[in-house]
Amino acid sequence: PPPLLPSFIAGIAYGSYARVLLSPILEQLEAREVKNACVKTTVRLEEEPELLAQAVSLAHSLVSQLKSQQ
């Protein structure tokens, strides 16, 4: 048999679990779009620092479970 190689995580699929966690943030973003509907603009998450920080914090909480703290 071939020699055993060290195991590494190649990727993680969070899919619907991540969407469930992020959906309140995305709903707030959509609400801001609706509020500004008369102007017909798309509100981007990157343009909303408060919501972006929340989204990054949630993403970090998922990834940090697998990544070593360096």
PQR file of N, CA, C, O and H, with PARSE charges and radii, in Angstrom:
ATOM      1  N   PRO A   1       0.828  -1.204   0.000 -0.5600 1.5000
ATOM      2  CA  PRO A   1       0.000   0.000   0.000  0.2800 2.0000
ATOM      3  C   PRO A   1       0.868   1.263   0.000  0.5500 1.7000
ATOM      4  O   PRO A   1       1.999   1.245   0.486 -0.5500 1.4000
ATOM      5  N   PRO A   2       0.330   2.359  -0.550 -0.5600 1.5000
ATOM      6  CA  PRO A   2       1.104   3.611  -0.558  0.2800 2.0000
ATOM      7  C   PRO A   2       1.279   4.140   0.868  0.5500 1.7000
ATOM      8  O   PRO A   2       0.450   3.881   1.741 -0.5500 1.4000
ATOM      9  N   PRO A   3       2.368   4.886   1.095 -0.5600 1.5000
ATOM     10  CA  PRO A   3       2.587   5.422   2.447  0.2800 2.0000
ATOM     11  C   PRO A   3       1.476   6.405   2.823  0.5500 1.7000
ATOM     12  O   PRO A   3       0.920   7.094   1.967 -0.5500 1.4000
ATOM     13  N   LEU A   4       1.171   6.455   4.105 -0.4000 1.5000
ATOM     14  CA  LEU A   4       0.137   7.373   4.586 -0.0000 2.0000
ATOM     15  C   LEU A   4       0.679   8.799   4.622  0.5500 1.7000
ATOM     16  O   LEU A   4       1.757   9.056   5.159 -0.5500 1.4000
ATOM     17  H   LEU A   4       1.622   5.896   4.800  0.4000 1.0000
ATOM     18  N   LEU A   5      -0.068   9.695   4.057 -0.4000 1.5000
ATOM     19  CA  LEU A   5       0.310  11.105   4.068 -0.0000 2.0000
ATOM     20  C   LEU A   5      -0.470  11.817   5.163  0.5500 1.7000
ATOM     21  O   LEU A   5      -1.558  11.380   5.538 -0.5500 1.4000
ATOM     22  H   LEU A   5      -0.943   9.487   3.621  0.4000 1.0000
ATOM     23  N   PRO A   6       0.085  12.916   5.678 -0.5600 1.5000
ATOM     24  CA  PRO A   6      -0.671  13.655   6.695  0.2800 2.0000
ATOM     25  C   PRO A   6      -2.001  14.147   6.128  0.5500 1.7000
ATOM     26  O   PRO A   6      -2.095  14.514   4.956 -0.5500 1.4000
ATOM     27  N   SER A   7      -3.002  14.147   6.960 -0.4000 1.5000
ATOM     28  CA  SER A   7      -4.333  14.591   6.527 -0.0000 2.0000
ATOM     29  C   SER A   7      -4.457  16.097   6.678  0.5500 1.7000
ATOM     30  O   SER A   7      -4.050  16.669   7.690 -0.5500 1.4000
ATOM     31  H   SER A   7      -2.926  13.849   7.912  0.4000 1.0000
ATOM     32  N   PHE A   8      -5.022  16.731   5.662 -0.4000 1.5000
ATOM     33  CA  PHE A   8      -5.278  18.164   5.688 -0.0000 2.0000
ATOM     34  C   PHE A   8      -6.713  18.406   5.266  0.5500 1.7000
ATOM     35  O   PHE A   8      -7.271  17.659   4.463 -0.5500 1.4000
ATOM     36  H   PHE A   8      -5.353  16.267   4.841  0.4000 1.0000
ATOM     37  N   ILE A   9      -7.294  19.434   5.803 -0.4000 1.5000
ATOM     38  CA  ILE A   9      -8.629  19.830   5.364 -0.0000 2.0000
ATOM     39  C   ILE A   9      -8.463  20.638   4.091  0.5500 1.7000
ATOM     40  O   ILE A   9      -7.777  21.660   4.085 -0.5500 1.4000
ATOM     41  H   ILE A   9      -6.840  20.042   6.455  0.4000 1.0000
ATOM     42  N   ALA A  10      -9.085  20.186   3.018 -0.4000 1.5000
ATOM     43  CA  ALA A  10      -8.968  20.870   1.734 -0.0000 2.0000
ATOM     44  C   ALA A  10     -10.044  21.927   1.548  0.5500 1.7000
ATOM     45  O   ALA A  10      -9.864  22.863   0.769 -0.5500 1.4000
ATOM     46  H   ALA A  10      -9.641  19.355   3.023  0.4000 1.0000
ATOM     47  N   GLY A  11     -11.138  21.792   2.239 -0.4000 1.5000
ATOM     48  CA  GLY A  11     -12.216  22.766   2.103 -0.0000 2.0000
ATOM     49  C   GLY A  11     -13.389  22.391   2.977  0.5500 1.7000
ATOM     50  O   GLY A  11     -13.533  21.245   3.403 -0.5500 1.4000
ATOM     51  H   GLY A  11     -11.284  21.031   2.872  0.4000 1.0000
ATOM     52  N   ILE A  12     -14.215  23.368   3.231 -0.4000 1.5000
ATOM     53  CA  ILE A  12     -15.400  23.162   4.059 -0.0000 2.0000
ATOM     54  C   ILE A  12     -16.588  23.753   3.323  0.5500 1.7000
ATOM     55  O   ILE A  12     -16.496  24.839   2.751 -0.5500 1.4000
ATOM     56  H   ILE A  12     -14.098  24.299   2.885  0.4000 1.0000
ATOM     57  N   ALA A  13     -17.679  23.053   3.339 -0.4000 1.5000
ATOM     58  CA  ALA A  13     -18.910  23.566   2.729 -0.0000 2.0000
ATOM     59  C   ALA A  13     -19.913  23.831   3.846  0.5500 1.7000
ATOM     60  O   ALA A  13     -20.456  22.902   4.444 -0.5500 1.4000
ATOM     61  H   ALA A  13     -17.754  22.170   3.804  0.4000 1.0000
ATOM     62  N   TYR A  14     -20.146  25.089   4.111 -0.4000 1.5000
ATOM     63  CA  TYR A  14     -21.110  25.447   5.152 -0.0000 2.0000
ATOM     64  C   TYR A  14     -22.512  25.604   4.581  0.5500 1.7000
ATOM     65  O   TYR A  14     -23.496  25.357   5.279 -0.5500 1.4000
ATOM     66  H   TYR A  14     -19.705  25.843   3.625  0.4000 1.0000
ATOM     67  N   GLY A  15     -22.612  26.009   3.327 -0.4000 1.5000
ATOM     68  CA  GLY A  15     -23.880  26.088   2.621 -0.0000 2.0000
ATOM     69  C   GLY A  15     -25.011  26.708   3.394  0.5500 1.7000
ATOM     70  O   GLY A  15     -24.937  27.861   3.819 -0.5500 1.4000
ATOM     71  H   GLY A  15     -21.813  26.209   2.761  0.4000 1.0000
ATOM     72  N   SER A  16     -26.062  25.932   3.574 -0.4000 1.5000
ATOM     73  CA  SER A  16     -27.286  26.467   4.173 -0.0000 2.0000
ATOM     74  C   SER A  16     -27.082  26.879   5.627  0.5500 1.7000
ATOM     75  O   SER A  16     -27.765  27.785   6.105 -0.5500 1.4000
ATOM     76  H   SER A  16     -26.123  24.995   3.230  0.4000 1.0000
ATOM     77  N   TYR A  17     -26.169  26.243   6.334 -0.4000 1.5000
ATOM     78  CA  TYR A  17     -25.915  26.627   7.726 -0.0000 2.0000
ATOM     79  C   TYR A  17     -25.400  28.061   7.796  0.5500 1.7000
ATOM     80  O   TYR A  17     -25.861  28.850   8.620 -0.5500 1.4000
ATOM     81  H   TYR A  17     -25.615  25.507   5.945  0.4000 1.0000
ATOM     82  N   ALA A  18     -24.451  28.397   6.938 -0.4000 1.5000
ATOM     83  CA  ALA A  18     -23.922  29.765   6.912 -0.0000 2.0000
ATOM     84  C   ALA A  18     -24.992  30.748   6.467  0.5500 1.7000
ATOM     85  O   ALA A  18     -25.073  31.858   6.995 -0.5500 1.4000
ATOM     86  H   ALA A  18     -24.076  27.756   6.268  0.4000 1.0000
ATOM     87  N   ARG A  19     -25.811  30.355   5.507 -0.4000 1.5000
ATOM     88  CA  ARG A  19     -26.893  31.241   5.052 -0.0000 2.0000
ATOM     89  C   ARG A  19     -27.875  31.535   6.176  0.5500 1.7000
ATOM     90  O   ARG A  19     -28.350  32.663   6.314 -0.5500 1.4000
ATOM     91  H   ARG A  19     -25.745  29.454   5.078  0.4000 1.0000
ATOM     92  N   VAL A  20     -28.176  30.526   6.974 -0.4000 1.5000
ATOM     93  CA  VAL A  20     -29.089  30.731   8.109 -0.0000 2.0000
ATOM     94  C   VAL A  20     -28.479  31.726   9.093  0.5500 1.7000
ATOM     95  O   VAL A  20     -29.173  32.610   9.596 -0.5500 1.4000
ATOM     96  H   VAL A  20     -27.790  29.611   6.862  0.4000 1.0000
ATOM     97  N   LEU A  21     -27.196  31.585   9.363 -0.4000 1.5000
ATOM     98  CA  LEU A  21     -26.542  32.506  10.291 -0.0000 2.0000
ATOM     99  C   LEU A  21     -26.477  33.925   9.737  0.5500 1.7000
ATOM    100  O   LEU A  21     -26.645  34.894  10.477 -0.5500 1.4000
ATOM    101  H   LEU A  21     -26.632  30.867   8.954  0.4000 1.0000
ATOM    102  N   LEU A  22     -26.236  34.044   8.438 -0.4000 1.5000
ATOM    103  CA  LEU A  22     -26.076  35.362   7.822 -0.0000 2.0000
ATOM    104  C   LEU A  22     -27.393  35.997   7.397  0.5500 1.7000
ATOM    105  O   LEU A  22     -27.428  37.191   7.097 -0.5500 1.4000
ATOM    106  H   LEU A  22     -26.100  33.257   7.837  0.4000 1.0000
ATOM    107  N   SER A  23     -28.468  35.231   7.363 -0.4000 1.5000
ATOM    108  CA  SER A  23     -29.730  35.773   6.842 -0.0000 2.0000
ATOM    109  C   SER A  23     -30.227  37.006   7.593  0.5500 1.7000
ATOM    110  O   SER A  23     -30.749  37.908   6.938 -0.5500 1.4000
ATOM    111  H   SER A  23     -28.439  34.262   7.607  0.4000 1.0000
ATOM    112  N   PRO A  24     -30.106  37.114   8.919 -0.5600 1.5000
ATOM    113  CA  PRO A  24     -30.548  38.355   9.564  0.2800 2.0000
ATOM    114  C   PRO A  24     -29.765  39.581   9.080  0.5500 1.7000
ATOM    115  O   PRO A  24     -30.328  40.667   8.942 -0.5500 1.4000
ATOM    116  N   ILE A  25     -28.487  39.404   8.830 -0.4000 1.5000
ATOM    117  CA  ILE A  25     -27.670  40.514   8.334 -0.0000 2.0000
ATOM    118  C   ILE A  25     -28.089  40.872   6.916  0.5500 1.7000
ATOM    119  O   ILE A  25     -28.220  42.050   6.584 -0.5500 1.4000
ATOM    120  H   ILE A  25     -28.030  38.522   8.943  0.4000 1.0000
ATOM    121  N   LEU A  26     -28.299  39.861   6.081 -0.4000 1.5000
ATOM    122  CA  LEU A  26     -28.714  40.122   4.701 -0.0000 2.0000
ATOM    123  C   LEU A  26     -30.102  40.749   4.645  0.5500 1.7000
ATOM    124  O   LEU A  26     -30.376  41.579   3.777 -0.5500 1.4000
ATOM    125  H   LEU A  26     -28.193  38.904   6.352  0.4000 1.0000
ATOM    126  N   GLU A  27     -30.978  40.356   5.567 -0.4000 1.5000
ATOM    127  CA  GLU A  27     -32.312  40.964   5.620 -0.0000 2.0000
ATOM    128  C   GLU A  27     -32.221  42.443   5.993  0.5500 1.7000
ATOM    129  O   GLU A  27     -32.962  43.265   5.454 -0.5500 1.4000
ATOM    130  H   GLU A  27     -30.755  39.682   6.272  0.4000 1.0000
ATOM    131  N   GLN A  28     -31.320  42.783   6.907 -0.4000 1.5000
ATOM    132  CA  GLN A  28     -31.119  44.192   7.251 -0.0000 2.0000
ATOM    133  C   GLN A  28     -30.600  44.971   6.051  0.5500 1.7000
ATOM    134  O   GLN A  28     -30.998  46.113   5.821 -0.5500 1.4000
ATOM    135  H   GLN A  28     -30.718  42.115   7.344  0.4000 1.0000
ATOM    136  N   LEU A  29     -29.713  44.350   5.292 -0.4000 1.5000
ATOM    137  CA  LEU A  29     -29.176  44.993   4.096 -0.0000 2.0000
ATOM    138  C   LEU A  29     -30.284  45.226   3.077  0.5500 1.7000
ATOM    139  O   LEU A  29     -30.367  46.303   2.485 -0.5500 1.4000
ATOM    140  H   LEU A  29     -29.389  43.422   5.478  0.4000 1.0000
ATOM    141  N   GLU A  30     -31.133  44.228   2.869 -0.4000 1.5000
ATOM    142  CA  GLU A  30     -32.261  44.372   1.945 -0.0000 2.0000
ATOM    143  C   GLU A  30     -33.225  45.454   2.417  0.5500 1.7000
ATOM    144  O   GLU A  30     -33.765  46.201   1.602 -0.5500 1.4000
ATOM    145  H   GLU A  30     -31.066  43.354   3.350  0.4000 1.0000
ATOM    146  N   ALA A  31     -33.443  45.543   3.725 -0.4000 1.5000
ATOM    147  CA  ALA A  31     -34.335  46.570   4.267 -0.0000 2.0000
ATOM    148  C   ALA A  31     -33.792  47.961   3.962  0.5500 1.7000
ATOM    149  O   ALA A  31     -34.565  48.887   3.716 -0.5500 1.4000
ATOM    150  H   ALA A  31     -33.004  44.936   4.387  0.4000 1.0000
ATOM    151  N   ARG A  32     -32.490  48.112   3.976 -0.4000 1.5000
ATOM    152  CA  ARG A  32     -31.884  49.406   3.646 -0.0000 2.0000
ATOM    153  C   ARG A  32     -32.058  49.718   2.167  0.5500 1.7000
ATOM    154  O   ARG A  32     -32.208  50.880   1.788 -0.5500 1.4000
ATOM    155  H   ARG A  32     -31.862  47.360   4.175  0.4000 1.0000
ATOM    156  N   GLU A  33     -32.038  48.675   1.326 -0.4000 1.5000
ATOM    157  CA  GLU A  33     -32.290  48.888  -0.106 -0.0000 2.0000
ATOM    158  C   GLU A  33     -33.723  49.350  -0.325  0.5500 1.7000
ATOM    159  O   GLU A  33     -33.970  50.273  -1.100 -0.5500 1.4000
ATOM    160  H   GLU A  33     -31.916  47.732   1.634  0.4000 1.0000
ATOM    161  N   VAL A  34     -34.669  48.708   0.361 -0.4000 1.5000
ATOM    162  CA  VAL A  34     -36.083  49.058   0.216 -0.0000 2.0000
ATOM    163  C   VAL A  34     -36.319  50.480   0.698  0.5500 1.7000
ATOM    164  O   VAL A  34     -37.078  51.234   0.090 -0.5500 1.4000
ATOM    165  H   VAL A  34     -34.468  47.958   0.991  0.4000 1.0000
ATOM    166  N   LYS A  35     -35.667  50.839   1.790 -0.4000 1.5000
ATOM    167  CA  LYS A  35     -35.804  52.184   2.343 -0.0000 2.0000
ATOM    168  C   LYS A  35     -35.359  53.233   1.326  0.5500 1.7000
ATOM    169  O   LYS A  35     -35.920  54.327   1.267 -0.5500 1.4000
ATOM    170  H   LYS A  35     -35.050  50.226   2.285  0.4000 1.0000
ATOM    171  N   ASN A  36     -34.355  52.894   0.534 -0.4000 1.5000
ATOM    172  CA  ASN A  36     -33.826  53.817  -0.466 -0.0000 2.0000
ATOM    173  C   ASN A  36     -34.363  53.502  -1.860  0.5500 1.7000
ATOM    174  O   ASN A  36     -33.755  53.900  -2.853 -0.5500 1.4000
ATOM    175  H   ASN A  36     -33.899  52.005   0.582  0.4000 1.0000
ATOM    176  N   ALA A  37     -35.483  52.801  -1.953 -0.4000 1.5000
ATOM    177  CA  ALA A  37     -35.998  52.319  -3.241 -0.0000 2.0000
ATOM    178  C   ALA A  37     -36.312  53.443  -4.211  0.5500 1.7000
ATOM    179  O   ALA A  37     -36.209  53.250  -5.422 -0.5500 1.4000
ATOM    180  H   ALA A  37     -35.977  52.478  -1.146  0.4000 1.0000
ATOM    181  N   CYS A  38     -36.691  54.607  -3.715 -0.4000 1.5000
ATOM    182  CA  CYS A  38     -37.021  55.705  -4.627 -0.0000 2.0000
ATOM    183  C   CYS A  38     -35.797  56.161  -5.407  0.5500 1.7000
ATOM    184  O   CYS A  38     -35.934  56.773  -6.466 -0.5500 1.4000
ATOM    185  H   CYS A  38     -36.775  54.764  -2.731  0.4000 1.0000
ATOM    186  N   VAL A  39     -34.604  55.872  -4.902 -0.4000 1.5000
ATOM    187  CA  VAL A  39     -33.369  56.258  -5.578 -0.0000 2.0000
ATOM    188  C   VAL A  39     -32.873  55.148  -6.493  0.5500 1.7000
ATOM    189  O   VAL A  39     -32.036  55.401  -7.360 -0.5500 1.4000
ATOM    190  H   VAL A  39     -34.492  55.374  -4.042  0.4000 1.0000
ATOM    191  N   LYS A  40     -33.366  53.927  -6.323 -0.4000 1.5000
ATOM    192  CA  LYS A  40     -32.988  52.756  -7.132 -0.0000 2.0000
ATOM    193  C   LYS A  40     -31.489  52.479  -7.032  0.5500 1.7000
ATOM    194  O   LYS A  40     -30.767  52.523  -8.028 -0.5500 1.4000
ATOM    195  H   LYS A  40     -34.046  53.722  -5.619  0.4000 1.0000
ATOM    196  N   THR A  41     -31.043  52.199  -5.829 -0.4000 1.5000
ATOM    197  CA  THR A  41     -29.640  51.855  -5.621 -0.0000 2.0000
ATOM    198  C   THR A  41     -29.547  50.473  -4.992  0.5500 1.7000
ATOM    199  O   THR A  41     -30.483  49.998  -4.349 -0.5500 1.4000
ATOM    200  H   THR A  41     -31.629  52.164  -5.020  0.4000 1.0000
ATOM    201  N   THR A  42     -28.422  49.855  -5.187 -0.4000 1.5000
ATOM    202  CA  THR A  42     -28.134  48.587  -4.536 -0.0000 2.0000
ATOM    203  C   THR A  42     -27.190  48.879  -3.382  0.5500 1.7000
ATOM    204  O   THR A  42     -26.130  49.475  -3.573 -0.5500 1.4000
ATOM    205  H   THR A  42     -27.661  50.241  -5.709  0.4000 1.0000
ATOM    206  N   VAL A  43     -27.573  48.463  -2.200 -0.4000 1.5000
ATOM    207  CA  VAL A  43     -26.726  48.658  -1.032 -0.0000 2.0000
ATOM    208  C   VAL A  43     -25.805  47.451  -0.931  0.5500 1.7000
ATOM    209  O   VAL A  43     -26.258  46.308  -0.866 -0.5500 1.4000
ATOM    210  H   VAL A  43     -28.434  47.978  -2.045  0.4000 1.0000
ATOM    211  N   ARG A  44     -24.516  47.724  -0.921 -0.4000 1.5000
ATOM    212  CA  ARG A  44     -23.530  46.647  -0.835 -0.0000 2.0000
ATOM    213  C   ARG A  44     -23.080  46.469   0.605  0.5500 1.7000
ATOM    214  O   ARG A  44     -22.936  47.443   1.345 -0.5500 1.4000
ATOM    215  H   ARG A  44     -24.148  48.653  -0.974  0.4000 1.0000
ATOM    216  N   LEU A  45     -22.863  45.242   0.991 -0.4000 1.5000
ATOM    217  CA  LEU A  45     -22.432  44.939   2.352 -0.0000 2.0000
ATOM    218  C   LEU A  45     -21.145  45.694   2.690  0.5500 1.7000
ATOM    219  O   LEU A  45     -20.969  46.151   3.820 -0.5500 1.4000
ATOM    220  H   LEU A  45     -22.980  44.451   0.390  0.4000 1.0000
ATOM    221  N   GLU A  46     -20.255  45.823   1.721 -0.4000 1.5000
ATOM    222  CA  GLU A  46     -18.988  46.513   1.945 -0.0000 2.0000
ATOM    223  C   GLU A  46     -19.186  47.992   2.261  0.5500 1.7000
ATOM    224  O   GLU A  46     -18.295  48.630   2.821 -0.5500 1.4000
ATOM    225  H   GLU A  46     -20.398  45.452   0.803  0.4000 1.0000
ATOM    226  N   GLU A  47     -20.329  48.532   1.910 -0.4000 1.5000
ATOM    227  CA  GLU A  47     -20.610  49.951   2.142 -0.0000 2.0000
ATOM    228  C   GLU A  47     -21.334  50.183   3.467  0.5500 1.7000
ATOM    229  O   GLU A  47     -21.651  51.322   3.809 -0.5500 1.4000
ATOM    230  H   GLU A  47     -21.053  48.014   1.455  0.4000 1.0000
ATOM    231  N   GLU A  48     -21.593  49.131   4.198 -0.4000 1.5000
ATOM    232  CA  GLU A  48     -22.279  49.214   5.492 -0.0000 2.0000
ATOM    233  C   GLU A  48     -21.354  48.628   6.565  0.5500 1.7000
ATOM    234  O   GLU A  48     -21.450  47.443   6.882 -0.5500 1.4000
ATOM    235  H   GLU A  48     -21.336  48.206   3.921  0.4000 1.0000
ATOM    236  N   PRO A  49     -20.467  49.446   7.119 -0.5600 1.5000
ATOM    237  CA  PRO A  49     -19.443  48.936   8.047  0.2800 2.0000
ATOM    238  C   PRO A  49     -19.998  48.136   9.228  0.5500 1.7000
ATOM    239  O   PRO A  49     -19.398  47.143   9.639 -0.5500 1.4000
ATOM    240  N   GLU A  50     -21.120  48.556   9.765 -0.4000 1.5000
ATOM    241  CA  GLU A  50     -21.707  47.865  10.916 -0.0000 2.0000
ATOM    242  C   GLU A  50     -22.135  46.441  10.535  0.5500 1.7000
ATOM    243  O   GLU A  50     -21.835  45.483  11.249 -0.5500 1.4000
ATOM    244  H   GLU A  50     -21.607  49.363   9.431  0.4000 1.0000
ATOM    245  N   LEU A  51     -22.835  46.315   9.411 -0.4000 1.5000
ATOM    246  CA  LEU A  51     -23.285  44.993   8.959 -0.0000 2.0000
ATOM    247  C   LEU A  51     -22.108  44.143   8.496  0.5500 1.7000
ATOM    248  O   LEU A  51     -22.079  42.935   8.732 -0.5500 1.4000
ATOM    249  H   LEU A  51     -23.080  47.092   8.832  0.4000 1.0000
ATOM    250  N   LEU A  52     -21.140  44.773   7.838 -0.4000 1.5000
ATOM    251  CA  LEU A  52     -19.956  44.045   7.385 -0.0000 2.0000
ATOM    252  C   LEU A  52     -19.209  43.455   8.578  0.5500 1.7000
ATOM    253  O   LEU A  52     -18.774  42.305   8.531 -0.5500 1.4000
ATOM    254  H   LEU A  52     -21.164  45.754   7.647  0.4000 1.0000
ATOM    255  N   ALA A  53     -19.060  44.228   9.635 -0.4000 1.5000
ATOM    256  CA  ALA A  53     -18.367  43.735  10.833 -0.0000 2.0000
ATOM    257  C   ALA A  53     -19.103  42.539  11.432  0.5500 1.7000
ATOM    258  O   ALA A  53     -18.474  41.577  11.872 -0.5500 1.4000
ATOM    259  H   ALA A  53     -19.413  45.163   9.674  0.4000 1.0000
ATOM    260  N   GLN A  54     -20.425  42.599  11.447 -0.4000 1.5000
ATOM    261  CA  GLN A  54     -21.206  41.470  11.965 -0.0000 2.0000
ATOM    262  C   GLN A  54     -21.007  40.228  11.099  0.5500 1.7000
ATOM    263  O   GLN A  54     -20.843  39.124  11.619 -0.5500 1.4000
ATOM    264  H   GLN A  54     -20.936  43.381  11.089  0.4000 1.0000
ATOM    265  N   ALA A  55     -21.021  40.410   9.782 -0.4000 1.5000
ATOM    266  CA  ALA A  55     -20.857  39.282   8.859 -0.0000 2.0000
ATOM    267  C   ALA A  55     -19.465  38.666   8.987  0.5500 1.7000
ATOM    268  O   ALA A  55     -19.320  37.443   8.991 -0.5500 1.4000
ATOM    269  H   ALA A  55     -21.154  41.306   9.359  0.4000 1.0000
ATOM    270  N   VAL A  56     -18.448  39.511   9.091 -0.4000 1.5000
ATOM    271  CA  VAL A  56     -17.080  39.011   9.238 -0.0000 2.0000
ATOM    272  C   VAL A  56     -16.927  38.266  10.563  0.5500 1.7000
ATOM    273  O   VAL A  56     -16.260  37.233  10.626 -0.5500 1.4000
ATOM    274  H   VAL A  56     -18.566  40.504   9.088  0.4000 1.0000
ATOM    275  N   SER A  57     -17.536  38.783  11.602 -0.4000 1.5000
ATOM    276  CA  SER A  57     -17.475  38.118  12.905 -0.0000 2.0000
ATOM    277  C   SER A  57     -18.113  36.728  12.845  0.5500 1.7000
ATOM    278  O   SER A  57     -17.573  35.766  13.391 -0.5500 1.4000
ATOM    279  H   SER A  57     -18.077  39.621  11.552  0.4000 1.0000
ATOM    280  N   LEU A  58     -19.261  36.631  12.179 -0.4000 1.5000
ATOM    281  CA  LEU A  58     -19.908  35.323  12.025 -0.0000 2.0000
ATOM    282  C   LEU A  58     -19.047  34.371  11.205  0.5500 1.7000
ATOM    283  O   LEU A  58     -18.886  33.205  11.565 -0.5500 1.4000
ATOM    284  H   LEU A  58     -19.700  37.413  11.735  0.4000 1.0000
ATOM    285  N   ALA A  59     -18.497  34.870  10.107 -0.4000 1.5000
ATOM    286  CA  ALA A  59     -17.638  34.026   9.267 -0.0000 2.0000
ATOM    287  C   ALA A  59     -16.422  33.560  10.064  0.5500 1.7000
ATOM    288  O   ALA A  59     -16.018  32.400   9.977 -0.5500 1.4000
ATOM    289  H   ALA A  59     -18.628  35.817   9.815  0.4000 1.0000
ATOM    290  N   HIS A  60     -15.853  34.463  10.830 -0.4000 1.5000
ATOM    291  CA  HIS A  60     -14.691  34.104  11.653 -0.0000 2.0000
ATOM    292  C   HIS A  60     -15.051  33.029  12.671  0.5500 1.7000
ATOM    293  O   HIS A  60     -14.259  32.124  12.930 -0.5500 1.4000
ATOM    294  H   HIS A  60     -16.181  35.405  10.901  0.4000 1.0000
ATOM    295  N   SER A  61     -16.247  33.128  13.248 -0.4000 1.5000
ATOM    296  CA  SER A  61     -16.651  32.127  14.243 -0.0000 2.0000
ATOM    297  C   SER A  61     -16.757  30.733  13.624  0.5500 1.7000
ATOM    298  O   SER A  61     -16.530  29.733  14.305 -0.5500 1.4000
ATOM    299  H   SER A  61     -16.891  33.864  13.037  0.4000 1.0000
ATOM    300  N   LEU A  62     -17.098  30.667  12.352 -0.4000 1.5000
ATOM    301  CA  LEU A  62     -17.158  29.369  11.669 -0.0000 2.0000
ATOM    302  C   LEU A  62     -15.758  28.849  11.355  0.5500 1.7000
ATOM    303  O   LEU A  62     -15.434  27.697  11.644 -0.5500 1.4000
ATOM    304  H   LEU A  62     -17.282  31.480  11.799  0.4000 1.0000
ATOM    305  N   VAL A  63     -14.943  29.700  10.768 -0.4000 1.5000
ATOM    306  CA  VAL A  63     -13.620  29.284  10.306 -0.0000 2.0000
ATOM    307  C   VAL A  63     -12.663  29.059  11.472  0.5500 1.7000
ATOM    308  O   VAL A  63     -11.821  28.162  11.417 -0.5500 1.4000
ATOM    309  H   VAL A  63     -15.206  30.635  10.533  0.4000 1.0000
ATOM    310  N   SER A  64     -12.784  29.858  12.518 -0.4000 1.5000
ATOM    311  CA  SER A  64     -11.839  29.753  13.633 -0.0000 2.0000
ATOM    312  C   SER A  64     -11.923  28.402  14.339  0.5500 1.7000
ATOM    313  O   SER A  64     -10.982  28.003  15.024 -0.5500 1.4000
ATOM    314  H   SER A  64     -13.467  30.586  12.562  0.4000 1.0000
ATOM    315  N   GLN A  65     -13.026  27.707  14.180 -0.4000 1.5000
ATOM    316  CA  GLN A  65     -13.142  26.377  14.777 -0.0000 2.0000
ATOM    317  C   GLN A  65     -12.170  25.394  14.128  0.5500 1.7000
ATOM    318  O   GLN A  65     -11.800  24.384  14.728 -0.5500 1.4000
ATOM    319  H   GLN A  65     -13.790  28.031  13.623  0.4000 1.0000
ATOM    320  N   LEU A  66     -11.762  25.699  12.901 -0.4000 1.5000
ATOM    321  CA  LEU A  66     -10.892  24.792  12.152 -0.0000 2.0000
ATOM    322  C   LEU A  66      -9.469  25.300  12.022  0.5500 1.7000
ATOM    323  O   LEU A  66      -8.546  24.517  11.801 -0.5500 1.4000
ATOM    324  H   LEU A  66     -12.062  26.519  12.414  0.4000 1.0000
ATOM    325  N   LYS A  67      -9.284  26.603  12.158 -0.4000 1.5000
ATOM    326  CA  LYS A  67      -7.966  27.200  11.974 -0.0000 2.0000
ATOM    327  C   LYS A  67      -7.282  27.353  13.325  0.5500 1.7000
ATOM    328  O   LYS A  67      -7.919  27.684  14.325 -0.5500 1.4000
ATOM    329  H   LYS A  67     -10.034  27.240  12.337  0.4000 1.0000
ATOM    330  N   SER A  68      -5.983  27.108  13.338 -0.4000 1.5000
ATOM    331  CA  SER A  68      -5.245  27.347  14.575 -0.0000 2.0000
ATOM    332  C   SER A  68      -5.053  28.846  14.754  0.5500 1.7000
ATOM    333  O   SER A  68      -4.948  29.588  13.777 -0.5500 1.4000
ATOM    334  H   SER A  68      -5.466  26.838  12.526  0.4000 1.0000
ATOM    335  N   GLN A  69      -5.009  29.282  15.985 -0.4000 1.5000
ATOM    336  CA  GLN A  69      -4.806  30.699  16.281 -0.0000 2.0000
ATOM    337  C   GLN A  69      -3.326  31.018  16.114  0.5500 1.7000
ATOM    338  O   GLN A  69      -2.482  30.512  16.853 -0.5500 1.4000
ATOM    339  H   GLN A  69      -5.094  28.679  16.779  0.4000 1.0000
ATOM    340  N   GLN A  70      -3.022  31.867  15.130 -0.4000 1.5000
ATOM    341  CA  GLN A  70      -1.613  32.217  14.875 -0.0000 2.0000
ATOM    342  C   GLN A  70      -1.414  33.686  15.035  0.5500 1.7000
ATOM    343  O   GLN A  70      -0.300  34.180  14.863 -0.5500 1.4000
ATOM    344  H   GLN A  70      -3.708  32.278  14.529  0.4000 1.0000
TER
END
